[in-house]
Every structure is written in C-alpha cells, then in structure tokens.
C-alpha cells in the first residue's frame, strides 16, 4: 500500500491520479472477493437448511454471531499485524465456531451435524470477513489520504501554518507546487504531523 514519505519527492499530479486509480481498482477487486465469499457461505447455509440439518433461526444466529465478530476484527486491528494480533484473530475465530456449535446444539436443540457445519462456516466467515474487511478498510483510508485538501479550509490553514514554521515542510510544498499540485493531500498532512512529532 502506498505511503506518503516527505523525504522523497512529492507525487506529480499525474502520479497522484495513477495512485487514485490503483486504489479504485483495488477496492473493486476486494468488493468482488467479498461478494464471492458471501455467496459461497450463503449457498452452503442454504444447502444445510434444505437438508433439514438446521432451522432458519439457527442459521440466522450463526450468521449474525460470526458477522459481528468479523466486523470487530476488521475494524479493531492495526494496519500492521504482529504475531499477537494473528493469534488473537485465530483464537476469536475458533471461539466463535465453538460458541456456534454449543448455542445451536445445546440451546437451540439443533442436530449435531448441522451445528458442527454451522460452526465451521462461522469460523470461516470470521477469518475471511475479517481479512477482507481489514483490507477494504485500509484501501478506503488510503483513498481518503489521496484526496486533496482543496475544499477543506481548516486543513489548508494547518498546512500553511506548518510550512511557515518549518522550512523543510515549506520546501516540500514548494516542490509539490512545481509539479502542478497547488494543494496537498490529507495523507501528506498526516505525514507532516508525524514529521513534526518525530523532529520536534
């Protein structure tokens, strides 16, 4: 994924447009995979339902629980996962699968076979949903970072103040202007804030 680096030359207007197009294409690709995953899981659940292994309410419970866990994992994790994060995600997926089996079989009195199948599907939904959801979240964040601050006077004012205060940042802005980019992006503003925290 692209990251703004103030120690490198600013993107030209053409390069910025190319990065924006890449993000749009990546977003479409991830949404397509998400739809394929949803259709696959839905097809299996429908097959289980028509095989009379689970009731409709049991399937709704399994899908609801696994979806909530997938959303939490997708939105709560950091951009860079460490081993602890991966272990936690695997643990939550396993716990979700076990919880679905117990809830369906012991509480809702569904068949053991159907409950186990629903548990496996629930674990799959958590892993796949969390993985794709996290990537979609990263792409959406990058899409926002690549937007110019043209219509945001507060962001423009902050950039101007930072450039007046720090010559390094002013030089970066001047170079971006020479590349036909009179307005920086939100990502560059974030990079400026990070530079100030690191160097002051």
Backbone as ProteinMPNN parsed JSONL, in Angstrom:
{"seq_chain_A": "XXXXXXXXXXXXXXXXXXXXXXXXXXXXXXXXXXXXXXXXXXXXXXXXXXXXXXXXXXXXXXXXXXXXXXXXXXXXXXXXXXXXXXXXXXXXXXXXXXXXXXXXXXXXXXXXXXXXXXXXXXXXXXXXXXXXXXXXXXXXXXXXXXXXXXXXXXXXXXXXXXXXXXXXXXXXXXXXXXXXXXXXXXXXXXXXXXXXXXXX", "coords_chain_A": {"N_chain_A": [[0.843, -1.198, 0.0], [0.446, 2.245, -0.753], [2.39, 4.845, 0.751], [2.816, 8.073, 2.079], [5.846, 9.828, 1.936], [7.8, 12.211, 3.203], [10.465, 12.628, 2.806], [10.981, 11.884, 0.29], [10.557, 12.811, -3.194], [7.667, 14.815, -3.922], [4.543, 13.489, -5.178], [3.728, 13.872, -8.612], [1.026, 15.578, -10.302], [0.01, 13.813, -12.159], [1.04, 11.343, -11.273], [-0.256, 11.195, -8.816], [-2.907, 10.923, -9.665], [-2.688, 8.421, -10.877], [-2.174, 6.792, -8.652], [-4.584, 7.109, -7.291], [-6.305, 5.868, -9.112], [-5.343, 3.258, -8.946], [-6.085, 2.608, -6.345], [-8.884, 2.695, -6.559], [-9.276, 0.544, -8.327], [-8.286, -1.554, -6.763], [-10.11, -1.494, -4.654], [-12.488, -2.236, -5.95], [-11.776, -4.84, -6.651], [-11.464, -6.089, -4.129], [-14.059, -5.821, -3.114], [-15.393, -7.437, -4.932], [-14.284, -9.972, -4.283], [-15.272, -10.135, -1.698], [-18.022, -10.303, -2.176], [-18.114, -12.744, -3.544], [-17.291, -14.463, -1.507], [-19.425, -14.105, 0.296], [-21.566, -15.135, -1.209], [-20.746, -17.793, -1.496], [-20.706, -18.742, 1.201], [-23.385, -18.305, 1.83], [-24.643, -20.039, 0.028], [-23.833, -22.55, 1.01], [-25.031, -22.519, 3.553], [-27.723, -22.403, 2.772], [-27.942, -24.875, 1.545], [-27.577, -26.523, 3.764], [-29.843, -25.837, 5.181], [-31.959, -26.728, 3.489], [-31.381, -29.379, 3.557], [-32.396, -29.975, 5.926], [-30.916, -29.875, 8.254], [-30.541, -27.742, 9.885], [-32.502, -25.156, 11.401], [-34.141, -22.159, 10.15], [-33.897, -20.041, 11.99], [-31.71, -20.873, 13.474], [-29.669, -20.738, 11.593], [-29.678, -17.992, 11.103], [-28.794, -17.111, 13.593], [-26.188, -18.168, 13.671], [-24.989, -16.886, 11.466], [-25.304, -14.208, 12.222], [-23.782, -13.987, 14.648], [-21.182, -14.682, 13.757], [-20.75, -12.707, 11.825], [-20.756, -10.321, 13.318], [-18.452, -10.722, 14.903], [-16.525, -10.821, 12.848], [-16.66, -8.208, 11.833], [-15.823, -6.729, 14.053], [-13.175, -7.645, 14.325], [-12.144, -6.783, 11.875], [-12.271, -3.996, 12.0], [-11.016, -3.278, 14.364], [-8.348, -4.034, 14.409], [-4.852, -3.174, 13.921], [-3.018, -1.403, 11.276], [-0.668, -2.754, 10.646], [-0.154, -6.033, 11.291], [0.933, -7.938, 14.072], [2.42, -10.924, 15.478], [0.932, -11.477, 17.737], [-1.538, -10.287, 17.174], [-2.421, -11.844, 15.013], [-2.61, -14.319, 16.26], [-4.604, -13.718, 18.117], [-6.759, -13.192, 16.393], [-7.111, -15.732, 15.225], [-7.773, -17.158, 17.5], [-10.191, -15.926, 18.252], [-11.762, -16.574, 16.022], [-11.842, -19.369, 16.261], [-13.059, -19.59, 18.78], [-15.532, -18.449, 18.174], [-16.548, -20.325, 16.367], [-16.776, -22.585, 18.051], [-18.576, -21.55, 19.924], [-20.856, -21.203, 18.348], [-21.496, -23.862, 17.722], [-22.14, -24.864, 20.289], [-24.256, -23.15, 21.053], [-26.182, -23.618, 19.048], [-26.55, -26.419, 19.162], [-26.911, -27.154, 21.893], [-28.483, -25.136, 23.09], [-30.418, -24.321, 21.189], [-31.223, -26.728, 20.322], [-30.531, -28.046, 17.907], [-29.495, -30.295, 15.241], [-26.512, -32.256, 15.746], [-24.737, -32.596, 13.614], [-25.496, -30.55, 11.791], [-24.999, -28.355, 13.464], [-22.237, -28.494, 13.867], [-21.328, -28.132, 11.238], [-22.303, -25.544, 10.81], [-20.77, -24.223, 12.715], [-18.185, -24.512, 11.649], [-18.498, -23.06, 9.284], [-19.058, -20.58, 10.401], [-16.604, -19.953, 11.637], [-15.075, -19.746, 9.322], [-16.314, -17.543, 8.099], [-15.612, -15.542, 9.911], [-12.767, -15.464, 9.692], [-12.325, -15.015, 6.88], [-14.002, -12.798, 6.453], [-12.954, -10.925, 8.275], [-10.352, -10.625, 7.289], [-10.706, -9.702, 4.584], [-12.311, -7.482, 5.181], [-10.575, -5.907, 6.701], [-8.633, -5.292, 4.784], [-10.198, -3.857, 2.976], [-10.848, -1.708, 4.601], [-8.279, -0.533, 4.875], [-7.829, 0.231, 2.218], [-9.916, 2.056, 1.816], [-9.178, 4.012, 3.669], [-6.737, 4.831, 2.538], [-7.718, 5.87, 0.159], [-9.022, 8.138, 1.116], [-6.789, 9.5, 2.114], [-5.484, 10.173, -0.234], [-6.94, 12.196, -1.28], [-7.068, 15.59, -2.282], [-6.771, 18.587, -0.254], [-8.477, 20.526, -1.077], [-11.129, 21.576, -0.677], [-11.213, 22.046, 2.016], [-10.864, 24.283, 4.292], [-9.798, 24.39, 6.904], [-7.852, 22.354, 6.97], [-6.154, 23.336, 4.974], [-5.304, 25.701, 6.189], [-3.909, 24.654, 8.361], [-1.811, 23.333, 7.049], [-0.533, 25.549, 5.851], [0.309, 26.927, 8.137], [2.101, 25.071, 9.251], [4.004, 25.024, 7.22], [4.95, 27.639, 7.314], [6.211, 27.567, 9.737], [8.111, 25.528, 9.625], [10.876, 25.052, 7.663], [11.611, 22.829, 6.16], [9.195, 21.539, 5.578], [7.996, 23.552, 4.141], [9.626, 23.649, 1.896], [8.972, 21.208, 0.785], [6.274, 21.648, 0.082], [6.619, 23.696, -1.803], [7.948, 22.3, -3.79], [5.98, 20.461, -4.521], [4.143, 22.225, -5.608], [5.5, 23.017, -7.881], [5.157, 20.753, -9.303], [2.678, 21.002, -10.338], [0.728, 20.799, -8.366], [-1.033, 22.493, -6.464], [-2.434, 22.152, -4.097], [-1.979, 20.13, -1.271], [-2.416, 16.696, -0.14], [-4.636, 14.877, 2.115], [-3.219, 12.775, 3.164], [-0.58, 13.671, 3.002], [-0.728, 15.775, 4.768], [-1.128, 14.327, 7.143], [1.364, 13.053, 7.179], [3.004, 15.251, 7.555], [2.237, 16.062, 10.126], [3.185, 13.822, 11.52], [5.901, 14.07, 10.983], [6.506, 16.425, 12.365], [6.0, 15.574, 15.002], [8.043, 13.727, 15.253], [10.382, 15.142, 14.908], [10.459, 17.34, 16.531]], "CA_chain_A": [[0.0, 0.0, 0.0], [1.211, 3.483, -0.878], [2.51, 5.695, 1.934], [3.487, 9.346, 1.808], [7.16, 9.971, 2.568], [8.219, 13.587, 2.948], [11.876, 12.66, 2.421], [11.003, 11.627, -1.145], [9.928, 13.861, -3.984], [6.204, 14.716, -3.941], [3.938, 12.95, -6.388], [3.213, 14.821, -9.581], [-0.435, 15.45, -10.428], [-0.251, 12.582, -12.915], [1.311, 10.2, -10.39], [-1.33, 11.146, -7.826], [-4.074, 10.357, -10.34], [-2.425, 6.989, -11.072], [-2.36, 6.139, -7.362], [-6.027, 7.095, -7.029], [-6.893, 4.837, -9.975], [-4.953, 1.964, -8.382], [-6.913, 2.39, -5.156], [-10.229, 2.375, -7.026], [-9.252, -0.813, -8.872], [-8.116, -2.476, -5.634], [-11.37, -1.514, -3.913], [-13.411, -3.056, -6.734], [-11.331, -6.227, -6.556], [-11.773, -6.588, -2.794], [-15.518, -5.942, -3.004], [-15.76, -8.626, -5.707], [-13.957, -11.141, -3.475], [-16.204, -10.163, -0.575], [-19.302, -10.811, -2.69], [-17.939, -14.174, -3.826], [-17.282, -15.137, -0.211], [-20.785, -14.081, 0.835], [-22.386, -16.069, -1.99], [-20.308, -19.155, -1.165], [-21.202, -19.102, 2.531], [-24.847, -18.35, 1.772], [-25.016, -21.262, -0.681], [-23.663, -23.691, 1.926], [-26.082, -22.434, 4.573], [-28.994, -22.773, 2.144], [-27.91, -26.329, 1.368], [-27.792, -27.115, 5.095], [-31.255, -25.616, 5.531], [-32.83, -27.619, 2.717], [-31.105, -30.75, 4.003], [-33.092, -30.058, 7.202], [-29.954, -30.048, 9.338], [-30.673, -26.576, 10.753], [-33.664, -24.313, 11.151], [-33.813, -20.815, 9.68], [-33.458, -19.228, 13.125], [-30.362, -21.304, 13.838], [-28.76, -20.184, 10.59], [-29.58, -16.558, 11.367], [-27.965, -16.933, 14.784], [-24.798, -18.453, 13.303], [-24.515, -15.819, 10.586], [-25.237, -12.971, 12.994], [-22.653, -14.015, 15.575], [-19.914, -14.672, 13.016], [-20.602, -11.414, 11.15], [-20.367, -9.34, 14.333], [-17.04, -10.972, 15.242], [-15.704, -10.441, 11.696], [-16.626, -6.745, 11.763], [-14.979, -6.253, 15.155], [-11.781, -7.926, 13.98], [-11.742, -5.989, 10.71], [-12.167, -2.573, 12.327], [-10.257, -3.032, 15.587], [-6.934, -4.352, 14.257], [-3.98, -2.124, 13.4], [-2.638, -1.585, 9.881], [0.362, -3.79, 10.606], [-0.446, -7.082, 12.265], [2.036, -8.704, 14.619], [2.04, -12.313, 15.762], [-0.117, -11.476, 18.751], [-2.809, -9.973, 16.512], [-2.811, -13.017, 14.227], [-3.032, -15.343, 17.221], [-5.895, -13.293, 18.669], [-7.778, -13.39, 15.362], [-7.352, -17.17, 15.116], [-8.459, -17.565, 18.719], [-11.576, -15.449, 18.182], [-12.453, -17.379, 15.01], [-12.079, -20.691, 16.855], [-14.053, -19.426, 19.847], [-16.823, -18.217, 17.519], [-17.013, -21.607, 15.838], [-17.195, -23.419, 19.182], [-19.78, -20.951, 20.506], [-21.979, -21.5, 17.452], [-21.854, -25.275, 17.908], [-22.813, -25.025, 21.583], [-25.537, -22.434, 21.054], [-27.149, -24.283, 18.17], [-26.846, -27.8, 19.555], [-27.361, -27.295, 23.279], [-29.515, -24.155, 23.433], [-31.499, -24.31, 20.204], [-31.57, -28.144, 20.093], [-30.354, -28.418, 16.505], [-28.728, -31.53, 15.069], [-25.076, -32.084, 15.972], [-24.08, -32.437, 12.311], [-25.755, -29.192, 11.316], [-24.345, -27.4, 14.35], [-20.796, -28.528, 13.578], [-21.138, -27.487, 9.938], [-22.514, -24.109, 11.011], [-19.608, -23.725, 13.44], [-17.068, -24.399, 10.705], [-18.789, -21.927, 8.403], [-18.924, -19.356, 11.196], [-15.17, -19.677, 11.735], [-14.633, -19.298, 8.001], [-16.816, -16.178, 7.9], [-14.814, -14.632, 10.744], [-11.426, -15.319, 9.117], [-12.392, -14.379, 5.562], [-14.602, -11.476, 6.596], [-12.02, -10.026, 8.953], [-9.222, -10.365, 6.388], [-11.15, -8.82, 3.508], [-12.775, -6.235, 5.772], [-9.412, -5.118, 7.097], [-8.022, -4.767, 3.561], [-11.096, -2.816, 2.46], [-10.659, -0.554, 5.487], [-7.017, 0.096, 4.506], [-7.994, 0.865, 0.911], [-10.776, 3.229, 1.989], [-8.363, 5.023, 4.352], [-5.793, 5.358, 1.559], [-8.489, 6.699, -0.776], [-9.209, 9.434, 1.774], [-5.484, 10.151, 2.213], [-5.077, 10.65, -1.551], [-7.78, 13.322, -1.686], [-6.512, 16.925, -1.98], [-7.497, 19.329, 0.78], [-8.978, 21.703, -1.807], [-12.372, 22.125, -0.112], [-11.123, 21.983, 3.478], [-10.068, 25.453, 4.712], [-9.061, 24.118, 8.143], [-6.658, 21.595, 6.61], [-5.274, 24.251, 4.244], [-4.716, 26.618, 7.162], [-2.916, 23.904, 9.139], [-0.639, 23.133, 6.192], [0.149, 26.841, 5.721], [0.982, 27.225, 9.404], [3.254, 24.173, 9.367], [5.012, 25.441, 6.249], [5.566, 28.876, 7.819], [7.014, 27.271, 10.93], [9.197, 24.585, 9.34], [11.387, 25.251, 6.306], [11.614, 21.528, 5.459], [7.843, 21.309, 5.064], [7.753, 24.582, 3.136], [10.32, 23.205, 0.682], [8.171, 20.114, 0.211], [5.102, 22.268, -0.546], [7.068, 24.406, -2.996], [8.25, 21.308, -4.824], [4.693, 19.936, -4.983], [3.557, 23.261, -6.466], [6.189, 22.96, -9.173], [4.619, 19.581, -10.005], [1.282, 21.339, -10.659], [-0.143, 20.383, -7.273], [-1.108, 23.622, -5.521], [-2.991, 21.683, -2.829], [-1.507, 18.819, -0.837], [-3.465, 15.731, 0.186], [-4.788, 14.579, 3.54], [-2.115, 11.886, 3.548], [0.614, 14.489, 3.209], [-0.948, 16.494, 6.027], [-0.827, 13.367, 8.207], [2.818, 12.859, 7.19], [3.577, 16.456, 8.157], [2.033, 15.977, 11.574], [4.096, 12.805, 12.019], [7.247, 14.624, 10.907], [6.646, 17.383, 13.471], [6.109, 14.801, 16.258], [9.315, 12.986, 15.268], [11.561, 16.025, 14.81], [10.354, 18.49, 17.431]], "C_chain_A": [[0.88, 1.251, 0.0], [1.224, 4.245, 0.444], [3.258, 6.964, 1.548], [4.778, 9.429, 2.617], [7.697, 11.348, 2.209], [9.692, 13.693, 2.583], [12.055, 12.341, 0.937], [10.346, 12.78, -1.889], [8.418, 13.702, -3.964], [5.72, 14.083, -5.246], [3.564, 14.094, -7.326], [1.698, 14.645, -9.658], [-0.8, 14.176, -11.179], [-0.04, 11.357, -12.048], [0.23, 10.064, -9.328], [-2.585, 10.535, -8.432], [-3.897, 8.857, -10.557], [-2.626, 6.221, -9.77], [-3.841, 6.057, -7.001], [-6.726, 6.026, -7.863], [-6.563, 3.434, -9.457], [-5.828, 1.612, -7.173], [-8.334, 2.009, -5.557], [-10.3, 0.942, -7.56], [-9.127, -1.845, -7.758], [-9.402, -2.601, -4.834], [-12.4, -2.385, -4.636], [-13.068, -4.537, -6.616], [-11.706, -6.839, -5.202], [-13.276, -6.754, -2.591], [-16.007, -7.166, -3.766], [-15.48, -9.894, -4.899], [-14.899, -11.277, -2.288], [-17.557, -10.717, -1.0], [-19.229, -12.304, -2.974], [-17.97, -14.976, -2.528], [-18.677, -15.217, 0.378], [-21.683, -15.085, 0.12], [-22.032, -17.514, -1.64], [-20.871, -19.595, 0.18], [-22.732, -19.211, 2.543], [-25.321, -19.63, 1.095], [-24.911, -22.478, 0.231], [-24.738, -23.681, 2.999], [-27.445, -22.825, 4.005], [-29.074, -24.285, 1.948], [-28.163, -27.042, 2.692], [-29.256, -26.98, 5.498], [-32.163, -26.587, 4.789], [-32.561, -29.093, 3.009], [-31.731, -31.013, 5.37], [-32.145, -30.391, 8.363], [-30.026, -28.897, 10.34], [-31.954, -25.834, 10.401], [-33.207, -22.943, 10.663], [-33.299, -19.924, 10.793], [-32.033, -19.593, 13.547], [-29.336, -20.733, 12.868], [-28.58, -18.689, 10.804], [-28.696, -16.278, 12.567], [-26.487, -17.132, 14.456], [-24.216, -17.333, 12.454], [-24.36, -14.512, 11.359], [-24.026, -12.911, 13.899], [-21.324, -13.918, 14.832], [-19.685, -13.332, 12.327], [-20.161, -10.333, 12.129], [-18.895, -9.497, 14.695], [-16.112, -10.554, 14.101], [-15.568, -8.929, 11.598], [-15.725, -6.174, 12.845], [-13.51, -6.46, 14.829], [-11.291, -7.03, 12.847], [-11.485, -4.536, 11.082], [-11.249, -2.282, 13.513], [-8.764, -3.268, 15.426], [-6.165, -3.19, 13.65], [-3.633, -2.418, 11.942], [-1.61, -2.693, 9.72], [0.095, -4.804, 11.705], [0.837, -7.726, 12.761], [1.542, -10.109, 14.953], [0.908, -12.391, 16.778], [-1.487, -11.206, 18.151], [-3.328, -11.17, 15.721], [-3.313, -14.126, 15.141], [-4.399, -15.001, 17.815], [-7.023, -13.515, 17.674], [-8.126, -14.866, 15.219], [-8.119, -17.686, 16.329], [-9.931, -17.159, 18.692], [-12.374, -16.246, 17.168], [-12.799, -18.756, 15.556], [-13.151, -20.615, 17.929], [-15.448, -19.205, 19.266], [-17.401, -19.527, 16.997], [-17.527, -22.511, 16.956], [-18.486, -22.885, 19.796], [-21.008, -21.248, 19.658], [-22.442, -22.936, 17.628], [-22.633, -25.463, 19.211], [-24.192, -24.358, 21.589], [-26.579, -23.192, 20.235], [-27.542, -25.657, 18.699], [-27.463, -27.9, 20.948], [-28.517, -26.352, 23.628], [-30.709, -24.221, 22.489], [-31.915, -25.72, 19.773], [-31.569, -28.52, 18.609], [-29.508, -29.688, 16.413], [-27.238, -31.248, 15.241], [-24.347, -31.854, 14.647], [-24.263, -31.024, 11.771], [-25.059, -28.143, 12.148], [-22.852, -27.328, 14.083], [-20.509, -27.853, 12.243], [-21.301, -25.967, 10.053], [-21.334, -23.49, 11.76], [-18.407, -23.539, 12.532], [-17.269, -23.221, 9.755], [-18.643, -20.595, 9.14], [-17.452, -18.976, 11.355], [-14.604, -19.161, 10.429], [-15.077, -17.864, 7.732], [-15.975, -15.182, 8.686], [-13.446, -14.388, 10.11], [-11.464, -14.552, 7.796], [-12.935, -12.959, 5.67], [-13.663, -10.485, 7.238], [-10.854, -9.651, 8.036], [-9.608, -9.399, 5.279], [-11.607, -7.465, 4.053], [-11.633, -5.32, 6.157], [-8.738, -4.504, 5.869], [-8.88, -3.667, 2.947], [-10.966, -1.546, 3.287], [-9.375, 0.191, 5.133], [-7.144, 0.854, 3.185], [-8.847, 2.131, 1.026], [-10.017, 4.362, 2.681], [-7.38, 5.666, 3.385], [-6.506, 6.249, 0.544], [-8.729, 8.084, -0.19], [-7.893, 10.214, 1.846], [-5.042, 10.754, 0.883], [-5.917, 11.826, -2.048], [-7.083, 14.65, -1.357], [-7.392, 17.66, -0.972], [-8.17, 20.57, 0.201], [-10.174, 22.361, -1.132], [-12.384, 22.108, 1.413], [-10.254, 23.142, 3.972], [-9.276, 25.22, 5.995], [-7.767, 23.365, 7.852], [-5.663, 22.483, 5.861], [-4.567, 25.196, 5.209], [-3.637, 25.905, 7.988], [-1.646, 23.688, 8.326], [0.153, 24.428, 6.058], [0.912, 27.201, 6.997], [2.218, 26.359, 9.594], [4.37, 24.588, 8.423], [5.698, 26.739, 6.687], [6.534, 28.585, 8.965], [8.227, 26.408, 10.619], [9.614, 24.699, 7.874], [11.349, 23.947, 5.505], [10.249, 21.265, 4.827], [7.498, 22.338, 3.989], [8.415, 24.204, 1.812], [9.544, 22.095, -0.013], [6.954, 20.688, -0.517], [5.477, 22.996, -1.833], [7.344, 23.428, -4.138], [6.963, 20.707, -5.387], [4.016, 20.937, -5.916], [4.201, 23.259, -7.844], [5.728, 21.763, -9.995], [3.126, 19.746, -10.303], [0.311, 20.778, -9.63], [-0.191, 21.504, -6.245], [-1.658, 23.226, -4.158], [-2.444, 20.297, -2.504], [-2.703, 17.928, -0.506], [-3.561, 15.549, 1.694], [-3.676, 13.663, 4.027], [-0.839, 12.65, 3.809], [0.477, 15.33, 4.469], [-0.662, 15.575, 7.214], [0.679, 13.149, 8.333], [3.522, 14.065, 7.797], [3.432, 16.434, 9.675], [3.004, 14.971, 12.195], [5.535, 13.318, 12.019], [7.479, 15.59, 12.065], [6.806, 16.626, 14.784], [7.481, 14.136, 16.373], [10.53, 13.909, 15.356], [11.512, 17.224, 15.754], [10.172, 18.053, 18.882]], "O_chain_A": [[1.916, 1.302, 0.663], [0.225, 4.295, 1.162], [4.218, 6.921, 0.78], [4.802, 9.142, 3.814], [8.012, 11.618, 1.05], [10.132, 14.736, 2.101], [13.145, 12.507, 0.389], [9.668, 13.617, -1.293], [7.921, 12.576, -3.987], [6.397, 14.137, -6.273], [3.135, 15.157, -6.879], [1.155, 13.671, -9.136], [-1.804, 13.534, -10.87], [-0.848, 10.429, -12.078], [-0.161, 8.951, -8.975], [-3.253, 9.722, -7.794], [-4.859, 8.099, -10.434], [-3.182, 5.123, -9.777], [-4.297, 5.046, -6.466], [-7.635, 5.354, -7.377], [-7.398, 2.532, -9.519], [-6.252, 0.468, -7.008], [-8.926, 1.105, -4.966], [-11.255, 0.215, -7.286], [-9.78, -2.889, -7.797], [-9.75, -3.692, -4.384], [-13.1, -3.177, -4.005], [-13.955, -5.383, -6.496], [-12.203, -7.963, -5.137], [-13.716, -7.719, -1.967], [-16.922, -7.857, -3.317], [-16.324, -10.788, -4.83], [-15.281, -12.385, -1.911], [-18.168, -11.505, -0.277], [-20.167, -13.044, -2.68], [-18.594, -16.035, -2.456], [-19.08, -16.258, 0.898], [-22.463, -15.796, 0.753], [-22.917, -18.358, -1.504], [-21.442, -20.679, 0.298], [-23.297, -20.097, 3.185], [-26.294, -20.241, 1.538], [-25.792, -23.337, 0.23], [-25.299, -24.728, 3.321], [-28.231, -23.496, 4.674], [-30.121, -24.898, 2.154], [-28.878, -28.044, 2.738], [-29.836, -27.895, 6.083], [-33.041, -27.202, 5.395], [-33.403, -29.951, 2.744], [-31.623, -32.112, 5.913], [-32.513, -31.084, 9.312], [-29.626, -29.044, 11.495], [-32.426, -25.874, 9.265], [-32.026, -22.607, 10.753], [-32.375, -19.138, 10.584], [-31.249, -18.724, 13.93], [-28.261, -20.295, 13.278], [-27.467, -18.172, 10.7], [-27.93, -15.314, 12.564], [-25.636, -16.364, 14.905], [-23.093, -16.883, 12.686], [-23.382, -13.789, 11.165], [-23.317, -11.905, 13.925], [-20.441, -13.158, 15.23], [-18.548, -12.865, 12.25], [-19.294, -9.52, 11.81], [-18.17, -8.506, 14.783], [-15.04, -10.0, 14.344], [-14.484, -8.42, 11.313], [-14.953, -5.249, 12.593], [-12.692, -5.563, 15.031], [-10.148, -6.573, 12.863], [-10.576, -3.91, 10.538], [-10.756, -1.163, 13.654], [-7.978, -2.757, 16.224], [-6.729, -2.338, 12.963], [-3.902, -3.504, 11.428], [-1.672, -3.476, 8.772], [0.115, -4.478, 12.892], [1.73, -8.029, 11.969], [0.376, -10.434, 14.732], [0.037, -13.257, 16.691], [-2.48, -11.81, 18.556], [-4.521, -11.475, 15.75], [-4.307, -14.79, 14.845], [-5.245, -15.877, 17.993], [-8.107, -13.967, 18.042], [-9.3, -15.218, 15.105], [-8.999, -18.538, 16.206], [-10.808, -17.94, 19.061], [-13.537, -16.568, 17.412], [-13.904, -19.256, 15.347], [-14.043, -21.462, 17.991], [-16.434, -19.714, 19.802], [-18.589, -19.805, 17.162], [-18.583, -23.129, 16.826], [-19.38, -23.655, 20.147], [-22.084, -21.517, 20.193], [-23.643, -23.202, 17.677], [-23.661, -26.139, 19.233], [-25.168, -24.933, 22.072], [-27.713, -23.383, 20.676], [-28.718, -26.02, 18.689], [-28.422, -28.643, 21.157], [-29.422, -26.725, 24.375], [-31.86, -24.183, 22.922], [-32.833, -25.891, 18.97], [-32.465, -29.208, 18.121], [-28.884, -30.101, 17.39], [-26.758, -30.158, 14.929], [-23.447, -31.018, 14.567], [-23.302, -30.382, 11.347], [-24.577, -27.145, 11.613], [-22.264, -26.246, 14.072], [-19.553, -27.086, 12.128], [-20.532, -25.205, 9.467], [-20.942, -22.36, 11.472], [-17.695, -22.539, 12.625], [-16.331, -22.48, 9.46], [-18.167, -19.61, 8.576], [-17.096, -17.805, 11.222], [-13.765, -18.26, 10.413], [-14.31, -17.062, 7.199], [-15.658, -14.103, 8.186], [-13.009, -13.242, 10.0], [-10.74, -13.574, 7.61], [-12.403, -12.032, 5.06], [-13.575, -9.335, 6.807], [-10.423, -8.498, 8.012], [-8.928, -8.398, 5.054], [-11.325, -6.425, 3.457], [-11.705, -4.106, 5.966], [-8.322, -3.346, 5.897], [-8.359, -2.665, 2.456], [-10.973, -0.441, 2.746], [-9.372, 1.422, 5.092], [-6.638, 1.967, 3.043], [-8.54, 3.151, 0.41], [-10.184, 5.53, 2.33], [-7.197, 6.883, 3.393], [-5.96, 7.267, 0.118], [-8.652, 9.086, -0.9], [-7.875, 11.431, 1.663], [-4.304, 11.739, 0.867], [-5.641, 12.388, -3.108], [-6.56, 14.808, -0.254], [-8.588, 17.393, -0.852], [-8.402, 21.547, 0.912], [-10.223, 23.587, -1.027], [-13.449, 22.152, 2.029], [-9.034, 23.0, 4.062], [-8.197, 25.788, 6.164], [-6.716, 23.685, 8.407], [-4.458, 22.389, 6.091], [-3.373, 25.461, 5.065], [-2.587, 26.477, 8.278], [-0.539, 23.839, 8.842], [1.381, 24.412, 6.142], [2.027, 27.718, 6.936], [3.259, 26.841, 10.042], [5.547, 24.516, 8.777], [6.894, 26.916, 6.455], [7.542, 29.271, 9.135], [9.261, 26.536, 11.274], [8.813, 24.474, 6.966], [11.082, 23.965, 4.303], [10.161, 20.823, 3.682], [6.786, 22.026, 3.035], [7.845, 24.411, 0.742], [9.468, 22.048, -1.241], [6.639, 20.252, -1.625], [4.757, 22.927, -2.829], [7.017, 23.693, -5.295], [6.863, 20.47, -6.591], [3.389, 20.546, -6.9], [3.528, 23.473, -8.853], [5.879, 21.741, -11.216], [2.405, 18.766, -10.496], [-0.787, 20.337, -9.972], [0.54, 21.466, -5.255], [-1.378, 23.894, -3.163], [-2.445, 19.403, -3.351], [-3.854, 18.358, -0.584], [-2.699, 15.997, 2.449], [-3.24, 13.765, 5.174], [-0.091, 12.322, 4.73], [1.465, 15.57, 5.164], [-0.026, 15.992, 8.183], [1.212, 13.069, 9.439], [4.533, 13.912, 8.483], [4.369, 16.744, 10.409], [3.576, 15.224, 13.255], [6.299, 13.037, 12.943], [8.545, 15.569, 12.68], [7.653, 16.987, 15.601], [8.015, 14.0, 17.474], [11.589, 13.496, 15.829], [12.437, 18.037, 15.768], [10.066, 18.897, 19.772]]}, "name": "protein", "num_of_chains": 1, "seq": "XXXXXXXXXXXXXXXXXXXXXXXXXXXXXXXXXXXXXXXXXXXXXXXXXXXXXXXXXXXXXXXXXXXXXXXXXXXXXXXXXXXXXXXXXXXXXXXXXXXXXXXXXXXXXXXXXXXXXXXXXXXXXXXXXXXXXXXXXXXXXXXXXXXXXXXXXXXXXXXXXXXXXXXXXXXXXXXXXXXXXXXXXXXXXXXXXXXXXXXX"}
